[in-house]
Amino acid sequence: AQVVESGGGLVQPGGSLRLSCVASGFTFSTYVMNWYRQAPGKERELVAVISSAGSSTNYADSVKGRFTVSRDNAKNTMYLQMNNLRPEDTAMYYCRVPLSGDWGQGTQVTVSS
């Protein structure tokens, strides 16, 4: 089982990015999935949670109203739409395999002018 993140990049403050997490090797549609991030010198933190069917979501206070998590179970993919990005959103963004806890390689988001 594995997950692969993509979609990161360099964006100016106020800009947008959409991250993807593609899963394989497990029954994606039956699991709650999470997005995490880790900024330089800081601990990894939970950013967003989405239920198995996608009907329920939760967010860290720091991203509420700016980030939206979604999923397409037919494509085994979870997304993170990030709008109105701030410099403090700069981090490596990760998802993980639900049972094993294995991390993907991450995708770097840098918000800078």
Rosetta constraint file for C-alpha pairs under 8 A:
AtomPair CA 1 CA 23 HARMONIC 7.59 0.50
AtomPair CA 1 CA 24 HARMONIC 5.58 0.50
AtomPair CA 1 CA 25 HARMONIC 3.92 0.50
AtomPair CA 1 CA 26 HARMONIC 5.77 0.50
AtomPair CA 1 CA 97 HARMONIC 6.87 0.50
AtomPair CA 2 CA 23 HARMONIC 5.90 0.50
AtomPair CA 2 CA 24 HARMONIC 5.50 0.50
AtomPair CA 2 CA 25 HARMONIC 6.36 0.50
AtomPair CA 2 CA 96 HARMONIC 7.74 0.50
AtomPair CA 2 CA 97 HARMONIC 6.05 0.50
AtomPair CA 2 CA 102 HARMONIC 7.34 0.50
AtomPair CA 2 CA 103 HARMONIC 7.90 0.50
AtomPair CA 2 CA 104 HARMONIC 6.94 0.50
AtomPair CA 3 CA 21 HARMONIC 6.25 0.50
AtomPair CA 3 CA 22 HARMONIC 5.49 0.50
AtomPair CA 3 CA 23 HARMONIC 4.43 0.50
AtomPair CA 3 CA 24 HARMONIC 6.42 0.50
AtomPair CA 3 CA 95 HARMONIC 6.87 0.50
AtomPair CA 3 CA 96 HARMONIC 6.28 0.50
AtomPair CA 3 CA 97 HARMONIC 6.27 0.50
AtomPair CA 3 CA 103 HARMONIC 7.23 0.50
AtomPair CA 3 CA 104 HARMONIC 5.18 0.50
AtomPair CA 4 CA 20 HARMONIC 7.94 0.50
AtomPair CA 4 CA 21 HARMONIC 5.42 0.50
AtomPair CA 4 CA 22 HARMONIC 5.21 0.50
AtomPair CA 4 CA 23 HARMONIC 6.61 0.50
AtomPair CA 4 CA 95 HARMONIC 7.85 0.50
AtomPair CA 4 CA 104 HARMONIC 5.35 0.50
AtomPair CA 4 CA 105 HARMONIC 6.68 0.50
AtomPair CA 4 CA 106 HARMONIC 7.38 0.50
AtomPair CA 5 CA 19 HARMONIC 7.07 0.50
AtomPair CA 5 CA 20 HARMONIC 5.50 0.50
AtomPair CA 5 CA 21 HARMONIC 4.40 0.50
AtomPair CA 5 CA 22 HARMONIC 6.49 0.50
AtomPair CA 5 CA 93 HARMONIC 7.89 0.50
AtomPair CA 5 CA 94 HARMONIC 6.66 0.50
AtomPair CA 5 CA 95 HARMONIC 7.04 0.50
AtomPair CA 5 CA 104 HARMONIC 6.48 0.50
AtomPair CA 5 CA 105 HARMONIC 6.87 0.50
AtomPair CA 5 CA 106 HARMONIC 5.52 0.50
AtomPair CA 5 CA 107 HARMONIC 5.76 0.50
AtomPair CA 6 CA 19 HARMONIC 5.74 0.50
AtomPair CA 6 CA 20 HARMONIC 5.28 0.50
AtomPair CA 6 CA 21 HARMONIC 6.62 0.50
AtomPair CA 6 CA 106 HARMONIC 7.42 0.50
AtomPair CA 6 CA 107 HARMONIC 5.50 0.50
AtomPair CA 7 CA 17 HARMONIC 7.10 0.50
AtomPair CA 7 CA 18 HARMONIC 5.98 0.50
AtomPair CA 7 CA 19 HARMONIC 4.48 0.50
AtomPair CA 7 CA 20 HARMONIC 6.12 0.50
AtomPair CA 7 CA 107 HARMONIC 6.81 0.50
AtomPair CA 8 CA 17 HARMONIC 6.97 0.50
AtomPair CA 8 CA 18 HARMONIC 7.52 0.50
AtomPair CA 8 CA 19 HARMONIC 6.24 0.50
AtomPair CA 8 CA 107 HARMONIC 5.20 0.50
AtomPair CA 8 CA 108 HARMONIC 5.10 0.50
AtomPair CA 8 CA 109 HARMONIC 4.85 0.50
AtomPair CA 8 CA 110 HARMONIC 7.86 0.50
AtomPair CA 9 CA 17 HARMONIC 7.85 0.50
AtomPair CA 9 CA 107 HARMONIC 7.95 0.50
AtomPair CA 9 CA 108 HARMONIC 6.14 0.50
AtomPair CA 9 CA 109 HARMONIC 5.06 0.50
AtomPair CA 9 CA 110 HARMONIC 6.12 0.50
AtomPair CA 10 CA 109 HARMONIC 6.19 0.50
AtomPair CA 10 CA 110 HARMONIC 4.74 0.50
AtomPair CA 10 CA 111 HARMONIC 5.92 0.50
AtomPair CA 10 CA 112 HARMONIC 7.14 0.50
AtomPair CA 11 CA 15 HARMONIC 5.93 0.50
AtomPair CA 11 CA 16 HARMONIC 7.21 0.50
AtomPair CA 11 CA 17 HARMONIC 7.77 0.50
AtomPair CA 11 CA 85 HARMONIC 7.98 0.50
AtomPair CA 11 CA 109 HARMONIC 7.81 0.50
AtomPair CA 11 CA 110 HARMONIC 6.29 0.50
AtomPair CA 11 CA 111 HARMONIC 5.00 0.50
AtomPair CA 11 CA 112 HARMONIC 6.29 0.50
AtomPair CA 11 CA 113 HARMONIC 7.65 0.50
AtomPair CA 12 CA 85 HARMONIC 7.63 0.50
AtomPair CA 12 CA 111 HARMONIC 5.41 0.50
AtomPair CA 12 CA 112 HARMONIC 5.03 0.50
AtomPair CA 12 CA 113 HARMONIC 4.99 0.50
AtomPair CA 13 CA 84 HARMONIC 6.89 0.50
AtomPair CA 13 CA 85 HARMONIC 5.37 0.50
AtomPair CA 13 CA 86 HARMONIC 5.07 0.50
AtomPair CA 13 CA 87 HARMONIC 6.38 0.50
AtomPair CA 13 CA 111 HARMONIC 5.76 0.50
AtomPair CA 13 CA 112 HARMONIC 6.03 0.50
AtomPair CA 13 CA 113 HARMONIC 6.49 0.50
AtomPair CA 14 CA 83 HARMONIC 6.99 0.50
AtomPair CA 14 CA 84 HARMONIC 4.03 0.50
AtomPair CA 14 CA 85 HARMONIC 4.86 0.50
AtomPair CA 14 CA 86 HARMONIC 6.41 0.50
AtomPair CA 15 CA 83 HARMONIC 6.16 0.50
AtomPair CA 15 CA 84 HARMONIC 5.39 0.50
AtomPair CA 15 CA 85 HARMONIC 5.44 0.50
AtomPair CA 16 CA 81 HARMONIC 7.48 0.50
AtomPair CA 16 CA 82 HARMONIC 5.38 0.50
AtomPair CA 16 CA 83 HARMONIC 4.41 0.50
AtomPair CA 16 CA 84 HARMONIC 6.18 0.50
AtomPair CA 16 CA 85 HARMONIC 6.18 0.50
AtomPair CA 17 CA 81 HARMONIC 6.15 0.50
AtomPair CA 17 CA 82 HARMONIC 5.26 0.50
AtomPair CA 17 CA 83 HARMONIC 6.76 0.50
AtomPair CA 18 CA 79 HARMONIC 6.74 0.50
AtomPair CA 18 CA 80 HARMONIC 5.53 0.50
AtomPair CA 18 CA 81 HARMONIC 4.41 0.50
AtomPair CA 18 CA 82 HARMONIC 5.97 0.50
AtomPair CA 19 CA 79 HARMONIC 5.45 0.50
AtomPair CA 19 CA 80 HARMONIC 4.96 0.50
AtomPair CA 19 CA 81 HARMONIC 6.44 0.50
AtomPair CA 19 CA 82 HARMONIC 7.92 0.50
AtomPair CA 20 CA 77 HARMONIC 6.64 0.50
AtomPair CA 20 CA 78 HARMONIC 5.75 0.50
AtomPair CA 20 CA 79 HARMONIC 4.54 0.50
AtomPair CA 20 CA 80 HARMONIC 6.53 0.50
AtomPair CA 21 CA 77 HARMONIC 5.47 0.50
AtomPair CA 21 CA 78 HARMONIC 5.03 0.50
AtomPair CA 21 CA 79 HARMONIC 6.24 0.50
AtomPair CA 21 CA 95 HARMONIC 6.56 0.50
AtomPair CA 22 CA 75 HARMONIC 7.88 0.50
AtomPair CA 22 CA 76 HARMONIC 5.91 0.50
AtomPair CA 22 CA 77 HARMONIC 4.48 0.50
AtomPair CA 22 CA 78 HARMONIC 6.58 0.50
AtomPair CA 23 CA 28 HARMONIC 6.66 0.50
AtomPair CA 23 CA 76 HARMONIC 5.43 0.50
AtomPair CA 23 CA 77 HARMONIC 6.13 0.50
AtomPair CA 23 CA 97 HARMONIC 7.79 0.50
AtomPair CA 24 CA 28 HARMONIC 7.50 0.50
AtomPair CA 24 CA 76 HARMONIC 7.14 0.50
AtomPair CA 27 CA 31 HARMONIC 7.41 0.50
AtomPair CA 28 CA 52 HARMONIC 7.85 0.50
AtomPair CA 28 CA 73 HARMONIC 6.77 0.50
AtomPair CA 28 CA 76 HARMONIC 5.80 0.50
AtomPair CA 29 CA 52 HARMONIC 5.57 0.50
AtomPair CA 29 CA 53 HARMONIC 6.75 0.50
AtomPair CA 29 CA 73 HARMONIC 5.29 0.50
AtomPair CA 29 CA 76 HARMONIC 7.19 0.50
AtomPair CA 30 CA 52 HARMONIC 5.26 0.50
AtomPair CA 30 CA 53 HARMONIC 7.63 0.50
AtomPair CA 31 CA 51 HARMONIC 7.06 0.50
AtomPair CA 31 CA 52 HARMONIC 4.80 0.50
AtomPair CA 31 CA 98 HARMONIC 6.90 0.50
AtomPair CA 32 CA 49 HARMONIC 7.14 0.50
AtomPair CA 32 CA 50 HARMONIC 5.76 0.50
AtomPair CA 32 CA 51 HARMONIC 4.53 0.50
AtomPair CA 32 CA 52 HARMONIC 4.65 0.50
AtomPair CA 32 CA 98 HARMONIC 7.60 0.50
AtomPair CA 33 CA 49 HARMONIC 5.91 0.50
AtomPair CA 33 CA 50 HARMONIC 5.51 0.50
AtomPair CA 33 CA 51 HARMONIC 6.67 0.50
AtomPair CA 33 CA 52 HARMONIC 7.11 0.50
AtomPair CA 33 CA 78 HARMONIC 7.72 0.50
AtomPair CA 33 CA 95 HARMONIC 7.58 0.50
AtomPair CA 33 CA 96 HARMONIC 7.75 0.50
AtomPair CA 33 CA 98 HARMONIC 7.06 0.50
AtomPair CA 34 CA 46 HARMONIC 7.21 0.50
AtomPair CA 34 CA 47 HARMONIC 7.41 0.50
AtomPair CA 34 CA 48 HARMONIC 5.60 0.50
AtomPair CA 34 CA 49 HARMONIC 4.45 0.50
AtomPair CA 34 CA 50 HARMONIC 6.38 0.50
AtomPair CA 34 CA 95 HARMONIC 6.01 0.50
AtomPair CA 34 CA 96 HARMONIC 7.30 0.50
AtomPair CA 35 CA 46 HARMONIC 6.26 0.50
AtomPair CA 35 CA 47 HARMONIC 5.45 0.50
AtomPair CA 35 CA 48 HARMONIC 5.14 0.50
AtomPair CA 35 CA 49 HARMONIC 6.53 0.50
AtomPair CA 35 CA 80 HARMONIC 7.71 0.50
AtomPair CA 35 CA 93 HARMONIC 7.04 0.50
AtomPair CA 35 CA 94 HARMONIC 5.83 0.50
AtomPair CA 35 CA 95 HARMONIC 4.99 0.50
AtomPair CA 35 CA 96 HARMONIC 7.91 0.50
AtomPair CA 36 CA 44 HARMONIC 6.60 0.50
AtomPair CA 36 CA 45 HARMONIC 5.44 0.50
AtomPair CA 36 CA 46 HARMONIC 4.43 0.50
AtomPair CA 36 CA 47 HARMONIC 5.04 0.50
AtomPair CA 36 CA 48 HARMONIC 7.06 0.50
AtomPair CA 36 CA 93 HARMONIC 5.70 0.50
AtomPair CA 36 CA 94 HARMONIC 5.08 0.50
AtomPair CA 36 CA 95 HARMONIC 6.14 0.50
AtomPair CA 37 CA 44 HARMONIC 5.48 0.50
AtomPair CA 37 CA 45 HARMONIC 5.48 0.50
AtomPair CA 37 CA 46 HARMONIC 6.64 0.50
AtomPair CA 37 CA 47 HARMONIC 6.65 0.50
AtomPair CA 37 CA 91 HARMONIC 5.89 0.50
AtomPair CA 37 CA 92 HARMONIC 5.43 0.50
AtomPair CA 37 CA 93 HARMONIC 4.27 0.50
AtomPair CA 37 CA 94 HARMONIC 5.87 0.50
AtomPair CA 38 CA 42 HARMONIC 6.28 0.50
AtomPair CA 38 CA 43 HARMONIC 5.96 0.50
AtomPair CA 38 CA 44 HARMONIC 4.24 0.50
AtomPair CA 38 CA 45 HARMONIC 6.28 0.50
AtomPair CA 38 CA 91 HARMONIC 5.21 0.50
AtomPair CA 38 CA 92 HARMONIC 5.29 0.50
AtomPair CA 38 CA 93 HARMONIC 6.58 0.50
AtomPair CA 39 CA 43 HARMONIC 7.27 0.50
AtomPair CA 39 CA 44 HARMONIC 7.30 0.50
AtomPair CA 39 CA 89 HARMONIC 7.95 0.50
AtomPair CA 39 CA 90 HARMONIC 6.34 0.50
AtomPair CA 39 CA 91 HARMONIC 4.14 0.50
AtomPair CA 39 CA 92 HARMONIC 6.35 0.50
AtomPair CA 40 CA 91 HARMONIC 6.85 0.50
AtomPair CA 46 CA 60 HARMONIC 6.83 0.50
AtomPair CA 47 CA 59 HARMONIC 5.72 0.50
AtomPair CA 47 CA 60 HARMONIC 5.09 0.50
AtomPair CA 47 CA 63 HARMONIC 7.25 0.50
AtomPair CA 48 CA 57 HARMONIC 7.14 0.50
AtomPair CA 48 CA 58 HARMONIC 5.59 0.50
AtomPair CA 48 CA 59 HARMONIC 4.42 0.50
AtomPair CA 48 CA 60 HARMONIC 6.35 0.50
AtomPair CA 48 CA 69 HARMONIC 6.54 0.50
AtomPair CA 49 CA 57 HARMONIC 5.40 0.50
AtomPair CA 49 CA 58 HARMONIC 5.11 0.50
AtomPair CA 49 CA 59 HARMONIC 6.48 0.50
AtomPair CA 49 CA 69 HARMONIC 7.28 0.50
AtomPair CA 50 CA 54 HARMONIC 5.67 0.50
AtomPair CA 50 CA 55 HARMONIC 7.52 0.50
AtomPair CA 50 CA 56 HARMONIC 5.77 0.50
AtomPair CA 50 CA 57 HARMONIC 4.48 0.50
AtomPair CA 50 CA 58 HARMONIC 6.72 0.50
AtomPair CA 50 CA 69 HARMONIC 6.67 0.50
AtomPair CA 50 CA 70 HARMONIC 6.95 0.50
AtomPair CA 50 CA 71 HARMONIC 7.89 0.50
AtomPair CA 51 CA 55 HARMONIC 6.24 0.50
AtomPair CA 51 CA 56 HARMONIC 5.26 0.50
AtomPair CA 51 CA 57 HARMONIC 6.41 0.50
AtomPair CA 53 CA 73 HARMONIC 7.77 0.50
AtomPair CA 54 CA 70 HARMONIC 6.37 0.50
AtomPair CA 54 CA 71 HARMONIC 6.18 0.50
AtomPair CA 57 CA 69 HARMONIC 7.11 0.50
AtomPair CA 59 CA 63 HARMONIC 6.56 0.50
AtomPair CA 59 CA 64 HARMONIC 5.76 0.50
AtomPair CA 60 CA 64 HARMONIC 6.32 0.50
AtomPair CA 63 CA 67 HARMONIC 5.64 0.50
AtomPair CA 66 CA 82 HARMONIC 6.12 0.50
AtomPair CA 66 CA 83 HARMONIC 5.14 0.50
AtomPair CA 66 CA 84 HARMONIC 6.13 0.50
AtomPair CA 66 CA 85 HARMONIC 7.65 0.50
AtomPair CA 67 CA 80 HARMONIC 6.71 0.50
AtomPair CA 67 CA 81 HARMONIC 5.52 0.50
AtomPair CA 67 CA 82 HARMONIC 4.48 0.50
AtomPair CA 67 CA 83 HARMONIC 6.03 0.50
AtomPair CA 68 CA 80 HARMONIC 5.69 0.50
AtomPair CA 68 CA 81 HARMONIC 5.04 0.50
AtomPair CA 68 CA 82 HARMONIC 6.60 0.50
AtomPair CA 69 CA 78 HARMONIC 7.34 0.50
AtomPair CA 69 CA 79 HARMONIC 5.65 0.50
AtomPair CA 69 CA 80 HARMONIC 4.58 0.50
AtomPair CA 69 CA 81 HARMONIC 6.33 0.50
AtomPair CA 70 CA 78 HARMONIC 5.82 0.50
AtomPair CA 70 CA 79 HARMONIC 5.20 0.50
AtomPair CA 70 CA 80 HARMONIC 6.55 0.50
AtomPair CA 71 CA 76 HARMONIC 7.75 0.50
AtomPair CA 71 CA 77 HARMONIC 5.70 0.50
AtomPair CA 71 CA 78 HARMONIC 4.13 0.50
AtomPair CA 71 CA 79 HARMONIC 5.79 0.50
AtomPair CA 72 CA 76 HARMONIC 6.13 0.50
AtomPair CA 72 CA 77 HARMONIC 5.38 0.50
AtomPair CA 72 CA 78 HARMONIC 6.35 0.50
AtomPair CA 73 CA 77 HARMONIC 6.33 0.50
AtomPair CA 85 CA 89 HARMONIC 6.48 0.50
AtomPair CA 85 CA 111 HARMONIC 6.73 0.50
AtomPair CA 86 CA 90 HARMONIC 7.57 0.50
AtomPair CA 86 CA 111 HARMONIC 6.10 0.50
AtomPair CA 87 CA 110 HARMONIC 7.35 0.50
AtomPair CA 87 CA 111 HARMONIC 4.71 0.50
AtomPair CA 87 CA 112 HARMONIC 5.87 0.50
AtomPair CA 88 CA 111 HARMONIC 7.59 0.50
AtomPair CA 89 CA 109 HARMONIC 7.48 0.50
AtomPair CA 89 CA 110 HARMONIC 7.44 0.50
AtomPair CA 89 CA 111 HARMONIC 6.72 0.50
AtomPair CA 90 CA 108 HARMONIC 7.79 0.50
AtomPair CA 90 CA 109 HARMONIC 5.36 0.50
AtomPair CA 90 CA 110 HARMONIC 4.55 0.50
AtomPair CA 90 CA 111 HARMONIC 5.45 0.50
AtomPair CA 91 CA 108 HARMONIC 6.09 0.50
AtomPair CA 91 CA 109 HARMONIC 5.52 0.50
AtomPair CA 91 CA 110 HARMONIC 6.62 0.50
AtomPair CA 92 CA 106 HARMONIC 5.89 0.50
AtomPair CA 92 CA 107 HARMONIC 5.50 0.50
AtomPair CA 92 CA 108 HARMONIC 4.39 0.50
AtomPair CA 92 CA 109 HARMONIC 6.05 0.50
AtomPair CA 93 CA 106 HARMONIC 5.30 0.50
AtomPair CA 93 CA 107 HARMONIC 5.29 0.50
AtomPair CA 93 CA 108 HARMONIC 6.20 0.50
AtomPair CA 93 CA 109 HARMONIC 7.10 0.50
AtomPair CA 94 CA 103 HARMONIC 6.89 0.50
AtomPair CA 94 CA 104 HARMONIC 6.14 0.50
AtomPair CA 94 CA 105 HARMONIC 7.16 0.50
AtomPair CA 94 CA 106 HARMONIC 4.60 0.50
AtomPair CA 94 CA 107 HARMONIC 6.73 0.50
AtomPair CA 95 CA 103 HARMONIC 6.24 0.50
AtomPair CA 95 CA 104 HARMONIC 6.01 0.50
AtomPair CA 95 CA 106 HARMONIC 7.35 0.50
AtomPair CA 96 CA 101 HARMONIC 5.79 0.50
AtomPair CA 96 CA 102 HARMONIC 5.51 0.50
AtomPair CA 96 CA 103 HARMONIC 4.39 0.50
AtomPair CA 96 CA 104 HARMONIC 5.85 0.50
AtomPair CA 97 CA 101 HARMONIC 5.12 0.50
AtomPair CA 97 CA 102 HARMONIC 5.28 0.50
AtomPair CA 97 CA 103 HARMONIC 6.49 0.50
AtomPair CA 97 CA 104 HARMONIC 7.89 0.50
AtomPair CA 98 CA 102 HARMONIC 7.81 0.50
